[in-house]
Amino acid sequence: AQNISSYTYVGAVAAFAPAGPVSVEVTQGRVTRVTVIGTGAEISTDGWYTIDQLFDQILAATTPLTVTFDPIKGYPRTIERCCMADDSGSIYIASTLFPST
């Protein structure tokens, strides 16, 4: 994450049970808060990742992934796992990353 340990990004998951969009807050390298953008409700941080964790998932993948990266900041914007066409895959989406001030 460009040596940034505290930041916020917009996250979503496209899958059989979709989630998001949410605001994912990362503080000192840990996901500390996830807020539903439409309602402002705070939800569990489970299943939401730091940018470094997304890179780790890409490197550790044992099945093919389709990954797109932010052209300016270089973080993974989408990570598609397997087969969205038959509902057995998922797409993790990260966008609008801003360092915390």
Gaussian input, Z-matrix of N, CA and C with variables (Angstrom, degrees):
# hf/3-21g

backbone

0 1
 N
 C     1     B1
 C     2     B2     1     A1
 N     3     B3     2     A2     1     D1
 C     4     B4     3     A3     2     D2
 C     5     B5     4     A4     3     D3
 N     6     B6     5     A5     4     D4
 C     7     B7     6     A6     5     D5
 C     8     B8     7     A7     6     D6
 N     9     B9     8     A8     7     D7
 C    10    B10     9     A9     8     D8
 C    11    B11    10    A10     9     D9
 N    12    B12    11    A11    10    D10
 C    13    B13    12    A12    11    D11
 C    14    B14    13    A13    12    D12
 N    15    B15    14    A14    13    D13
 C    16    B16    15    A15    14    D14
 C    17    B17    16    A16    15    D15
 N    18    B18    17    A17    16    D16
 C    19    B19    18    A18    17    D17
 C    20    B20    19    A19    18    D18
 N    21    B21    20    A20    19    D19
 C    22    B22    21    A21    20    D20
 C    23    B23    22    A22    21    D21
 N    24    B24    23    A23    22    D22
 C    25    B25    24    A24    23    D23
 C    26    B26    25    A25    24    D24
 N    27    B27    26    A26    25    D25
 C    28    B28    27    A27    26    D26
 C    29    B29    28    A28    27    D27
 N    30    B30    29    A29    28    D28
 C    31    B31    30    A30    29    D29
 C    32    B32    31    A31    30    D30
 N    33    B33    32    A32    31    D31
 C    34    B34    33    A33    32    D32
 C    35    B35    34    A34    33    D33
 N    36    B36    35    A35    34    D34
 C    37    B37    36    A36    35    D35
 C    38    B38    37    A37    36    D36
 N    39    B39    38    A38    37    D37
 C    40    B40    39    A39    38    D38
 C    41    B41    40    A40    39    D39
 N    42    B42    41    A41    40    D40
 C    43    B43    42    A42    41    D41
 C    44    B44    43    A43    42    D42
 N    45    B45    44    A44    43    D43
 C    46    B46    45    A45    44    D44
 C    47    B47    46    A46    45    D45
 N    48    B48    47    A47    46    D46
 C    49    B49    48    A48    47    D47
 C    50    B50    49    A49    48    D48
 N    51    B51    50    A50    49    D49
 C    52    B52    51    A51    50    D50
 C    53    B53    52    A52    51    D51
 N    54    B54    53    A53    52    D52
 C    55    B55    54    A54    53    D53
 C    56    B56    55    A55    54    D54
 N    57    B57    56    A56    55    D55
 C    58    B58    57    A57    56    D56
 C    59    B59    58    A58    57    D57
 N    60    B60    59    A59    58    D58
 C    61    B61    60    A60    59    D59
 C    62    B62    61    A61    60    D60
 N    63    B63    62    A62    61    D61
 C    64    B64    63    A63    62    D62
 C    65    B65    64    A64    63    D63
 N    66    B66    65    A65    64    D64
 C    67    B67    66    A66    65    D65
 C    68    B68    67    A67    66    D66
 N    69    B69    68    A68    67    D67
 C    70    B70    69    A69    68    D68
 C    71    B71    70    A70    69    D69
 N    72    B72    71    A71    70    D70
 C    73    B73    72    A72    71    D71
 C    74    B74    73    A73    72    D72
 N    75    B75    74    A74    73    D73
 C    76    B76    75    A75    74    D74
 C    77    B77    76    A76    75    D75
 N    78    B78    77    A77    76    D76
 C    79    B79    78    A78    77    D77
 C    80    B80    79    A79    78    D78
 N    81    B81    80    A80    79    D79
 C    82    B82    81    A81    80    D80
 C    83    B83    82    A82    81    D81
 N    84    B84    83    A83    82    D82
 C    85    B85    84    A84    83    D83
 C    86    B86    85    A85    84    D84
 N    87    B87    86    A86    85    D85
 C    88    B88    87    A87    86    D86
 C    89    B89    88    A88    87    D87
 N    90    B90    89    A89    88    D88
 C    91    B91    90    A90    89    D89
 C    92    B92    91    A91    90    D90
 N    93    B93    92    A92    91    D91
 C    94    B94    93    A93    92    D92
 C    95    B95    94    A94    93    D93
 N    96    B96    95    A95    94    D94
 C    97    B97    96    A96    95    D95
 C    98    B98    97    A97    96    D96
 N    99    B99    98    A98    97    D97
 C   100   B100    99    A99    98    D98
 C   101   B101   100   A100    99    D99
 N   102   B102   101   A101   100   D100
 C   103   B103   102   A102   101   D101
 C   104   B104   103   A103   102   D102
 N   105   B105   104   A104   103   D103
 C   106   B106   105   A105   104   D104
 C   107   B107   106   A106   105   D105
 N   108   B108   107   A107   106   D106
 C   109   B109   108   A108   107   D107
 C   110   B110   109   A109   108   D108
 N   111   B111   110   A110   109   D109
 C   112   B112   111   A111   110   D110
 C   113   B113   112   A112   111   D111
 N   114   B114   113   A113   112   D112
 C   115   B115   114   A114   113   D113
 C   116   B116   115   A115   114   D114
 N   117   B117   116   A116   115   D115
 C   118   B118   117   A117   116   D116
 C   119   B119   118   A118   117   D117
 N   120   B120   119   A119   118   D118
 C   121   B121   120   A120   119   D119
 C   122   B122   121   A121   120   D120
 N   123   B123   122   A122   121   D121
 C   124   B124   123   A123   122   D122
 C   125   B125   124   A124   123   D123
 N   126   B126   125   A125   124   D124
 C   127   B127   126   A126   125   D125
 C   128   B128   127   A127   126   D126
 N   129   B129   128   A128   127   D127
 C   130   B130   129   A129   128   D128
 C   131   B131   130   A130   129   D129
 N   132   B132   131   A131   130   D130
 C   133   B133   132   A132   131   D131
 C   134   B134   133   A133   132   D132
 N   135   B135   134   A134   133   D133
 C   136   B136   135   A135   134   D134
 C   137   B137   136   A136   135   D135
 N   138   B138   137   A137   136   D136
 C   139   B139   138   A138   137   D137
 C   140   B140   139   A139   138   D138
 N   141   B141   140   A140   139   D139
 C   142   B142   141   A141   140   D140
 C   143   B143   142   A142   141   D141
 N   144   B144   143   A143   142   D142
 C   145   B145   144   A144   143   D143
 C   146   B146   145   A145   144   D144
 N   147   B147   146   A146   145   D145
 C   148   B148   147   A147   146   D146
 C   149   B149   148   A148   147   D147
 N   150   B150   149   A149   148   D148
 C   151   B151   150   A150   149   D149
 C   152   B152   151   A151   150   D150
 N   153   B153   152   A152   151   D151
 C   154   B154   153   A153   152   D152
 C   155   B155   154   A154   153   D153
 N   156   B156   155   A155   154   D154
 C   157   B157   156   A156   155   D155
 C   158   B158   157   A157   156   D156
 N   159   B159   158   A158   157   D157
 C   160   B160   159   A159   158   D158
 C   161   B161   160   A160   159   D159
 N   162   B162   161   A161   160   D160
 C   163   B163   162   A162   161   D161
 C   164   B164   163   A163   162   D162
 N   165   B165   164   A164   163   D163
 C   166   B166   165   A165   164   D164
 C   167   B167   166   A166   165   D165
 N   168   B168   167   A167   166   D166
 C   169   B169   168   A168   167   D167
 C   170   B170   169   A169   168   D168
 N   171   B171   170   A170   169   D169
 C   172   B172   171   A171   170   D170
 C   173   B173   172   A172   171   D171
 N   174   B174   173   A173   172   D172
 C   175   B175   174   A174   173   D173
 C   176   B176   175   A175   174   D174
 N   177   B177   176   A176   175   D175
 C   178   B178   177   A177   176   D176
 C   179   B179   178   A178   177   D177
 N   180   B180   179   A179   178   D178
 C   181   B181   180   A180   179   D179
 C   182   B182   181   A181   180   D180
 N   183   B183   182   A182   181   D181
 C   184   B184   183   A183   182   D182
 C   185   B185   184   A184   183   D183
 N   186   B186   185   A185   184   D184
 C   187   B187   186   A186   185   D185
 C   188   B188   187   A187   186   D186
 N   189   B189   188   A188   187   D187
 C   190   B190   189   A189   188   D188
 C   191   B191   190   A190   189   D189
 N   192   B192   191   A191   190   D190
 C   193   B193   192   A192   191   D191
 C   194   B194   193   A193   192   D192
 N   195   B195   194   A194   193   D193
 C   196   B196   195   A195   194   D194
 C   197   B197   196   A196   195   D195
 N   198   B198   197   A197   196   D196
 C   199   B199   198   A198   197   D197
 C   200   B200   199   A199   198   D198
 N   201   B201   200   A200   199   D199
 C   202   B202   201   A201   200   D200
 C   203   B203   202   A202   201   D201
 N   204   B204   203   A203   202   D202
 C   205   B205   204   A204   203   D203
 C   206   B206   205   A205   204   D204
 N   207   B207   206   A206   205   D205
 C   208   B208   207   A207   206   D206
 C   209   B209   208   A208   207   D207
 N   210   B210   209   A209   208   D208
 C   211   B211   210   A210   209   D209
 C   212   B212   211   A211   210   D210
 N   213   B213   212   A212   211   D211
 C   214   B214   213   A213   212   D212
 C   215   B215   214   A214   213   D213
 N   216   B216   215   A215   214   D214
 C   217   B217   216   A216   215   D215
 C   218   B218   217   A217   216   D216
 N   219   B219   218   A218   217   D217
 C   220   B220   219   A219   218   D218
 C   221   B221   220   A220   219   D219
 N   222   B222   221   A221   220   D220
 C   223   B223   222   A222   221   D221
 C   224   B224   223   A223   222   D222
 N   225   B225   224   A224   223   D223
 C   226   B226   225   A225   224   D224
 C   227   B227   226   A226   225   D225
 N   228   B228   227   A227   226   D226
 C   229   B229   228   A228   227   D227
 C   230   B230   229   A229   228   D228
 N   231   B231   230   A230   229   D229
 C   232   B232   231   A231   230   D230
 C   233   B233   232   A232   231   D231
 N   234   B234   233   A233   232   D232
 C   235   B235   234   A234   233   D233
 C   236   B236   235   A235   234   D234
 N   237   B237   236   A236   235   D235
 C   238   B238   237   A237   236   D236
 C   239   B239   238   A238   237   D237
 N   240   B240   239   A239   238   D238
 C   241   B241   240   A240   239   D239
 C   242   B242   241   A241   240   D240
 N   243   B243   242   A242   241   D241
 C   244   B244   243   A243   242   D242
 C   245   B245   244   A244   243   D243
 N   246   B246   245   A245   244   D244
 C   247   B247   246   A246   245   D245
 C   248   B248   247   A247   246   D246
 N   249   B249   248   A248   247   D247
 C   250   B250   249   A249   248   D248
 C   251   B251   250   A250   249   D249
 N   252   B252   251   A251   250   D250
 C   253   B253   252   A252   251   D251
 C   254   B254   253   A253   252   D252
 N   255   B255   254   A254   253   D253
 C   256   B256   255   A255   254   D254
 C   257   B257   256   A256   255   D255
 N   258   B258   257   A257   256   D256
 C   259   B259   258   A258   257   D257
 C   260   B260   259   A259   258   D258
 N   261   B261   260   A260   259   D259
 C   262   B262   261   A261   260   D260
 C   263   B263   262   A262   261   D261
 N   264   B264   263   A263   262   D262
 C   265   B265   264   A264   263   D263
 C   266   B266   265   A265   264   D264
 N   267   B267   266   A266   265   D265
 C   268   B268   267   A267   266   D266
 C   269   B269   268   A268   267   D267
 N   270   B270   269   A269   268   D268
 C   271   B271   270   A270   269   D269
 C   272   B272   271   A271   270   D270
 N   273   B273   272   A272   271   D271
 C   274   B274   273   A273   272   D272
 C   275   B275   274   A274   273   D273
 N   276   B276   275   A275   274   D274
 C   277   B277   276   A276   275   D275
 C   278   B278   277   A277   276   D276
 N   279   B279   278   A278   277   D277
 C   280   B280   279   A279   278   D278
 C   281   B281   280   A280   279   D279
 N   282   B282   281   A281   280   D280
 C   283   B283   282   A282   281   D281
 C   284   B284   283   A283   282   D282
 N   285   B285   284   A284   283   D283
 C   286   B286   285   A285   284   D284
 C   287   B287   286   A286   285   D285
 N   288   B288   287   A287   286   D286
 C   289   B289   288   A288   287   D287
 C   290   B290   289   A289   288   D288
 N   291   B291   290   A290   289   D289
 C   292   B292   291   A291   290   D290
 C   293   B293   292   A292   291   D291
 N   294   B294   293   A293   292   D292
 C   295   B295   294   A294   293   D293
 C   296   B296   295   A295   294   D294
 N   297   B297   296   A296   295   D295
 C   298   B298   297   A297   296   D296
 C   299   B299   298   A298   297   D297
 N   300   B300   299   A299   298   D298
 C   301   B301   300   A300   299   D299
 C   302   B302   301   A301   300   D300

   B1=1.4572
   B2=1.5147
   B3=1.3228
   B4=1.4566
   B5=1.5248
   B6=1.3239
   B7=1.4636
   B8=1.5259
   B9=1.3220
   B10=1.4589
   B11=1.5222
   B12=1.3292
   B13=1.4607
   B14=1.5243
   B15=1.3323
   B16=1.4666
   B17=1.5265
   B18=1.3410
   B19=1.4633
   B20=1.5222
   B21=1.3183
   B22=1.4606
   B23=1.5196
   B24=1.3459
   B25=1.4537
   B26=1.5268
   B27=1.3256
   B28=1.4578
   B29=1.5203
   B30=1.3363
   B31=1.4524
   B32=1.5170
   B33=1.3237
   B34=1.4631
   B35=1.5213
   B36=1.3183
   B37=1.4558
   B38=1.5221
   B39=1.3238
   B40=1.4600
   B41=1.5232
   B42=1.3276
   B43=1.4576
   B44=1.5190
   B45=1.3357
   B46=1.4592
   B47=1.5266
   B48=1.3533
   B49=1.4662
   B50=1.5262
   B51=1.3404
   B52=1.4670
   B53=1.5256
   B54=1.3268
   B55=1.4649
   B56=1.5242
   B57=1.3394
   B58=1.4568
   B59=1.5174
   B60=1.3001
   B61=1.4627
   B62=1.5307
   B63=1.3260
   B64=1.4549
   B65=1.5206
   B66=1.3126
   B67=1.4555
   B68=1.5261
   B69=1.3248
   B70=1.4619
   B71=1.5223
   B72=1.3287
   B73=1.4585
   B74=1.5269
   B75=1.3171
   B76=1.4615
   B77=1.5240
   B78=1.3210
   B79=1.4626
   B80=1.5160
   B81=1.3098
   B82=1.4653
   B83=1.5311
   B84=1.3424
   B85=1.4494
   B86=1.5156
   B87=1.3465
   B88=1.4730
   B89=1.5195
   B90=1.3362
   B91=1.4615
   B92=1.5211
   B93=1.3248
   B94=1.4618
   B95=1.5258
   B96=1.3275
   B97=1.4642
   B98=1.5209
   B99=1.3369
   B100=1.4604
   B101=1.5206
   B102=1.3276
   B103=1.4596
   B104=1.5153
   B105=1.3241
   B106=1.4623
   B107=1.5284
   B108=1.3095
   B109=1.4620
   B110=1.5249
   B111=1.3147
   B112=1.4648
   B113=1.5148
   B114=1.3545
   B115=1.4662
   B116=1.5230
   B117=1.3217
   B118=1.4618
   B119=1.5206
   B120=1.3389
   B121=1.4655
   B122=1.5269
   B123=1.3223
   B124=1.4594
   B125=1.5286
   B126=1.3451
   B127=1.4573
   B128=1.5250
   B129=1.3201
   B130=1.4623
   B131=1.5271
   B132=1.3116
   B133=1.4618
   B134=1.5291
   B135=1.3368
   B136=1.4668
   B137=1.5262
   B138=1.3232
   B139=1.4563
   B140=1.5133
   B141=1.3234
   B142=1.4651
   B143=1.5193
   B144=1.3360
   B145=1.4552
   B146=1.5225
   B147=1.3310
   B148=1.4589
   B149=1.5319
   B150=1.3046
   B151=1.4635
   B152=1.5315
   B153=1.3324
   B154=1.4647
   B155=1.5228
   B156=1.3390
   B157=1.4650
   B158=1.5254
   B159=1.3332
   B160=1.4589
   B161=1.5287
   B162=1.3355
   B163=1.4622
   B164=1.5250
   B165=1.3338
   B166=1.4686
   B167=1.5253
   B168=1.3336
   B169=1.4624
   B170=1.5286
   B171=1.3154
   B172=1.4616
   B173=1.5265
   B174=1.3278
   B175=1.4663
   B176=1.5257
   B177=1.3342
   B178=1.4662
   B179=1.5317
   B180=1.3179
   B181=1.4664
   B182=1.5218
   B183=1.3254
   B184=1.4603
   B185=1.5229
   B186=1.3216
   B187=1.4611
   B188=1.5219
   B189=1.3226
   B190=1.4680
   B191=1.5250
   B192=1.3159
   B193=1.4580
   B194=1.5185
   B195=1.3172
   B196=1.4582
   B197=1.5187
   B198=1.3312
   B199=1.4618
   B200=1.5240
   B201=1.3340
   B202=1.4574
   B203=1.5273
   B204=1.3109
   B205=1.4623
   B206=1.5168
   B207=1.3277
   B208=1.4561
   B209=1.5231
   B210=1.3428
   B211=1.4643
   B212=1.5278
   B213=1.3095
   B214=1.4700
   B215=1.5175
   B216=1.3311
   B217=1.4698
   B218=1.5250
   B219=1.3345
   B220=1.4472
   B221=1.5215
   B222=1.3282
   B223=1.4634
   B224=1.5325
   B225=1.3579
   B226=1.4625
   B227=1.5330
   B228=1.3275
   B229=1.4760
   B230=1.5192
   B231=1.3356
   B232=1.4609
   B233=1.5216
   B234=1.3217
   B235=1.4592
   B236=1.5234
   B237=1.3297
   B238=1.4626
   B239=1.5158
   B240=1.3331
   B241=1.4535
   B242=1.5188
   B243=1.2972
   B244=1.4682
   B245=1.5013
   B246=1.3029
   B247=1.4572
   B248=1.5198
   B249=1.3010
   B250=1.4635
   B251=1.5339
   B252=1.3187
   B253=1.4642
   B254=1.5274
   B255=1.3352
   B256=1.4715
   B257=1.5278
   B258=1.3277
   B259=1.4702
   B260=1.5218
   B261=1.3326
   B262=1.4631
   B263=1.5281
   B264=1.3093
   B265=1.4580
   B266=1.5171
   B267=1.3246
   B268=1.4601
   B269=1.5210
   B270=1.3045
   B271=1.4638
   B272=1.5234
   B273=1.3333
   B274=1.4609
   B275=1.5184
   B276=1.3061
   B277=1.4563
   B278=1.5283
   B279=1.3197
   B280=1.4664
   B281=1.5261
   B282=1.3164
   B283=1.4628
   B284=1.5238
   B285=1.3129
   B286=1.4512
   B287=1.5171
   B288=1.3248
   B289=1.4670
   B290=1.5330
   B291=1.3457
   B292=1.4520
   B293=1.5234
   B294=1.3358
   B295=1.4722
   B296=1.5183
   B297=1.3235
   B298=1.4730
   B299=1.5129
   B300=1.3247
   B301=1.4618
   B302=1.5147
   A1=110.42
   A2=116.79
   A3=123.25
   A4=111.98
   A5=116.33
   A6=122.21
   A7=112.51
   A8=116.96
   A9=122.25
   A10=106.40
   A11=117.54
   A12=118.94
   A13=112.87
   A14=117.36
   A15=121.21
   A16=108.89
   A17=115.42
   A18=120.43
   A19=109.14
   A20=114.99
   A21=122.99
   A22=107.68
   A23=115.66
   A24=119.45
   A25=109.39
   A26=115.32
   A27=121.41
   A28=107.13
   A29=116.30
   A30=121.17
   A31=111.64
   A32=115.53
   A33=122.05
   A34=107.61
   A35=115.55
   A36=121.62
   A37=107.63
   A38=115.35
   A39=121.20
   A40=105.92
   A41=116.37
   A42=122.01
   A43=108.19
   A44=115.94
   A45=120.89
   A46=110.19
   A47=116.71
   A48=122.72
   A49=107.60
   A50=118.32
   A51=120.94
   A52=112.78
   A53=115.41
   A54=121.65
   A55=109.03
   A56=114.84
   A57=119.89
   A58=110.52
   A59=117.61
   A60=125.16
   A61=112.07
   A62=113.40
   A63=121.18
   A64=109.36
   A65=114.97
   A66=121.76
   A67=107.13
   A68=117.03
   A69=122.40
   A70=107.71
   A71=116.74
   A72=121.33
   A73=109.26
   A74=114.88
   A75=122.07
   A76=107.50
   A77=115.66
   A78=121.72
   A79=108.72
   A80=115.97
   A81=122.20
   A82=111.62
   A83=116.28
   A84=121.77
   A85=116.24
   A86=118.21
   A87=122.24
   A88=109.92
   A89=116.90
   A90=119.81
   A91=106.74
   A92=116.07
   A93=120.35
   A94=113.25
   A95=117.82
   A96=119.65
   A97=108.66
   A98=114.84
   A99=121.71
   A100=106.93
   A101=116.00
   A102=122.26
   A103=109.87
   A104=117.01
   A105=121.57
   A106=108.07
   A107=116.63
   A108=120.53
   A109=111.86
   A110=118.70
   A111=121.43
   A112=114.90
   A113=117.18
   A114=119.59
   A115=114.02
   A116=117.00
   A117=120.15
   A118=113.05
   A119=117.45
   A120=120.86
   A121=110.64
   A122=115.47
   A123=120.26
   A124=108.30
   A125=116.43
   A126=121.32
   A127=109.41
   A128=115.97
   A129=121.73
   A130=110.92
   A131=115.83
   A132=121.25
   A133=111.97
   A134=117.44
   A135=120.78
   A136=110.71
   A137=116.45
   A138=120.85
   A139=114.70
   A140=117.44
   A141=122.64
   A142=106.70
   A143=116.69
   A144=120.86
   A145=112.99
   A146=115.06
   A147=120.45
   A148=107.58
   A149=116.56
   A150=120.16
   A151=109.79
   A152=117.76
   A153=120.04
   A154=111.20
   A155=117.63
   A156=120.58
   A157=111.53
   A158=117.53
   A159=120.07
   A160=110.21
   A161=117.23
   A162=119.90
   A163=110.53
   A164=117.66
   A165=121.24
   A166=110.89
   A167=117.19
   A168=120.75
   A169=111.44
   A170=116.25
   A171=120.15
   A172=109.75
   A173=116.35
   A174=120.53
   A175=112.62
   A176=117.49
   A177=121.69
   A178=113.05
   A179=118.06
   A180=120.68
   A181=111.28
   A182=115.14
   A183=121.12
   A184=111.71
   A185=116.50
   A186=121.86
   A187=107.91
   A188=117.42
   A189=119.38
   A190=112.37
   A191=114.90
   A192=122.87
   A193=108.47
   A194=115.47
   A195=121.04
   A196=105.57
   A197=116.21
   A198=120.94
   A199=108.98
   A200=116.24
   A201=121.07
   A202=107.62
   A203=115.48
   A204=121.51
   A205=110.49
   A206=115.44
   A207=120.57
   A208=107.82
   A209=118.13
   A210=119.88
   A211=114.20
   A212=118.06
   A213=120.38
   A214=111.46
   A215=117.30
   A216=120.64
   A217=113.17
   A218=118.34
   A219=121.36
   A220=117.30
   A221=118.91
   A222=120.00
   A223=109.62
   A224=117.43
   A225=119.05
   A226=111.16
   A227=116.24
   A228=121.06
   A229=110.86
   A230=116.81
   A231=120.44
   A232=109.40
   A233=115.02
   A234=121.86
   A235=105.92
   A236=116.13
   A237=120.61
   A238=109.12
   A239=114.21
   A240=121.43
   A241=108.74
   A242=116.51
   A243=125.06
   A244=114.25
   A245=117.24
   A246=122.56
   A247=113.48
   A248=117.73
   A249=119.84
   A250=110.79
   A251=117.80
   A252=121.05
   A253=112.13
   A254=118.09
   A255=119.34
   A256=112.43
   A257=117.22
   A258=123.37
   A259=114.50
   A260=118.73
   A261=118.97
   A262=112.26
   A263=117.11
   A264=120.28
   A265=111.75
   A266=114.43
   A267=120.13
   A268=109.10
   A269=114.88
   A270=121.51
   A271=107.05
   A272=116.29
   A273=121.46
   A274=106.00
   A275=116.91
   A276=122.08
   A277=109.28
   A278=115.90
   A279=122.24
   A280=107.32
   A281=117.28
   A282=120.08
   A283=109.48
   A284=114.93
   A285=123.00
   A286=111.66
   A287=116.59
   A288=121.70
   A289=109.73
   A290=114.96
   A291=121.11
   A292=109.27
   A293=117.92
   A294=119.15
   A295=110.36
   A296=115.77
   A297=120.47
   A298=108.54
   A299=114.83
   A300=118.36
   A301=110.64
   D1=41.93
   D2=177.46
   D3=55.00
   D4=39.03
   D5=-179.75
   D6=59.31
   D7=30.42
   D8=175.65
   D9=-105.19
   D10=126.06
   D11=-179.22
   D12=-103.47
   D13=-11.11
   D14=178.96
   D15=-131.70
   D16=122.15
   D17=-175.39
   D18=-164.32
   D19=172.20
   D20=175.84
   D21=-130.38
   D22=142.28
   D23=172.36
   D24=-142.32
   D25=162.92
   D26=175.60
   D27=-91.35
   D28=125.51
   D29=-179.41
   D30=-119.59
   D31=154.34
   D32=175.08
   D33=-157.49
   D34=158.07
   D35=175.37
   D36=-129.18
   D37=125.33
   D38=173.14
   D39=-101.83
   D40=116.08
   D41=-177.69
   D42=-162.50
   D43=-174.01
   D44=177.05
   D45=-54.49
   D46=-39.94
   D47=174.58
   D48=-116.58
   D49=86.78
   D50=-174.86
   D51=-66.79
   D52=158.38
   D53=178.43
   D54=-144.01
   D55=146.94
   D56=175.76
   D57=102.95
   D58=179.64
   D59=4.85
   D60=-75.66
   D61=147.52
   D62=179.31
   D63=-132.91
   D64=159.73
   D65=170.71
   D66=-96.63
   D67=119.27
   D68=-179.69
   D69=-103.31
   D70=116.91
   D71=178.96
   D72=-101.24
   D73=128.94
   D74=178.77
   D75=-117.68
   D76=127.34
   D77=179.71
   D78=-126.01
   D79=123.30
   D80=179.89
   D81=50.28
   D82=43.60
   D83=174.87
   D84=79.57
   D85=12.46
   D86=178.97
   D87=-128.04
   D88=140.14
   D89=172.55
   D90=-71.07
   D91=117.23
   D92=-174.64
   D93=-109.57
   D94=-20.50
   D95=-178.82
   D96=-158.47
   D97=140.09
   D98=174.03
   D99=-130.60
   D100=124.47
   D101=-175.60
   D102=-124.77
   D103=130.21
   D104=176.92
   D105=-68.37
   D106=123.42
   D107=-175.26
   D108=-64.37
   D109=-40.21
   D110=-177.00
   D111=-68.52
   D112=-28.57
   D113=-173.99
   D114=-120.10
   D115=-18.88
   D116=-175.20
   D117=81.07
   D118=2.09
   D119=-179.39
   D120=-72.28
   D121=135.20
   D122=175.94
   D123=-84.34
   D124=133.80
   D125=-179.88
   D126=-123.40
   D127=174.33
   D128=-179.65
   D129=-60.21
   D130=146.77
   D131=176.19
   D132=-81.07
   D133=-8.76
   D134=179.34
   D135=-58.77
   D136=132.90
   D137=178.12
   D138=85.78
   D139=1.49
   D140=176.75
   D141=-115.65
   D142=143.24
   D143=-166.06
   D144=-128.51
   D145=155.71
   D146=169.35
   D147=-74.85
   D148=162.72
   D149=177.04
   D150=-62.49
   D151=-39.60
   D152=177.03
   D153=-60.50
   D154=-39.40
   D155=177.43
   D156=-65.50
   D157=-34.19
   D158=176.60
   D159=-64.94
   D160=-42.91
   D161=175.76
   D162=-61.50
   D163=-41.50
   D164=178.12
   D165=-60.00
   D166=-41.94
   D167=178.82
   D168=-62.91
   D169=-39.56
   D170=178.80
   D171=-63.02
   D172=-46.56
   D173=-177.98
   D174=-67.23
   D175=-31.62
   D176=-176.16
   D177=-90.68
   D178=-3.05
   D179=-174.75
   D180=-60.59
   D181=136.06
   D182=177.34
   D183=-105.29
   D184=-5.72
   D185=174.56
   D186=-122.27
   D187=157.19
   D188=-178.42
   D189=-60.54
   D190=140.88
   D191=175.61
   D192=-121.60
   D193=153.88
   D194=167.66
   D195=-113.18
   D196=118.69
   D197=-174.18
   D198=-123.62
   D199=135.97
   D200=169.53
   D201=-117.28
   D202=148.32
   D203=-177.05
   D204=-118.70
   D205=148.42
   D206=174.15
   D207=-62.17
   D208=126.24
   D209=-174.76
   D210=-68.66
   D211=-19.07
   D212=-178.18
   D213=-101.51
   D214=-49.60
   D215=-174.92
   D216=-93.76
   D217=-15.50
   D218=172.43
   D219=81.46
   D220=4.09
   D221=-179.97
   D222=-84.91
   D223=159.38
   D224=178.99
   D225=-69.03
   D226=121.53
   D227=178.93
   D228=-86.74
   D229=-40.35
   D230=176.17
   D231=-138.13
   D232=141.00
   D233=174.03
   D234=-128.18
   D235=109.83
   D236=-179.86
   D237=-102.01
   D238=123.11
   D239=178.11
   D240=-102.90
   D241=116.54
   D242=171.79
   D243=57.25
   D244=-122.95
   D245=-151.23
   D246=-116.62
   D247=82.75
   D248=177.12
   D249=-61.72
   D250=-30.59
   D251=-176.67
   D252=-60.94
   D253=-33.87
   D254=-179.41
   D255=-109.27
   D256=19.81
   D257=175.73
   D258=65.79
   D259=17.45
   D260=179.49
   D261=-103.46
   D262=3.38
   D263=-178.28
   D264=-118.83
   D265=-172.79
   D266=177.90
   D267=-154.10
   D268=160.54
   D269=173.63
   D270=-127.82
   D271=120.25
   D272=173.94
   D273=-94.00
   D274=130.39
   D275=-175.42
   D276=-120.07
   D277=128.99
   D278=175.33
   D279=-128.26
   D280=129.63
   D281=179.73
   D282=-149.26
   D283=170.50
   D284=173.54
   D285=53.27
   D286=53.97
   D287=179.90
   D288=-80.29
   D289=129.00
   D290=177.11
   D291=-131.05
   D292=130.27
   D293=174.22
   D294=-63.77
   D295=145.20
   D296=174.95
   D297=-75.52
   D298=148.99
   D299=179.32
   D300=-109.98

